[in-house]
Amino acid sequence: MNVWLFGYGSLIWRPDFEFLDRRQARVHGWQRRFWQGSHDHRGVPHRPGRVVTLVPESAGHCDGMAYLLDSEVAHRTFEALDYREKNGYEQVEVCIEFSPSEQVDGIVYIAPTDNHAFLGPAALDDMAAQIRICEGPSGKNSDYLFDLAAALRTLDAHDAHVFELETSVRMISMNGSGEESAR
Ligand code: BEZ
């Protein structure tokens, strides 16, 4: 059986796997939040960055990109993602919506609130200050945020949490006060 995989973070703009098809999609009952700590990609153990996870919100939804994986290669893709996202993410089955009249079952990677790297909510300015200064083996935390915001704009998908954080990081960068307020 071919498998649909829903991406809502870096998978939107950088799927580094083979796929048969990709389509813009939405999952209901979840919202995207920069609440997961990253000490292996966009931060380091003594200064973890913030990356996205999905948290339950009955009235919420999250827009992203769904990828159709061939049954023959899906297990290799999941093995690679399980390794790449070993810092707290697990596979969850979701209903993926392409339009109100077209839905499929699929898989999404979610870092649940009880995982060891979960940071949870913080004031917008504090999250922005943290994202501004953090950097890890995969690059700057701020580039991850900016790339995500740009990818969402390409999809014409609005996400107030992401866009407000983006604005806040850019403002702090202009004012040059990020490092101090993150300490
Ligand atoms: C994603 O882009 O959907 C994704 C986010 C975090 C971990 C794995 C995948």
Boltz pocket constraint, residues with backbone or C-beta under 6 A from the ligand:
constraints:
  - pocket:
      binder: B
      contacts: [[A, 6], [A, 7], [A, 8], [A, 9], [A, 10], [A, 11], [A, 12], [A, 52], [A, 85], [A, 89], [A, 109], [A, 110]]
      max_distance: 6.0
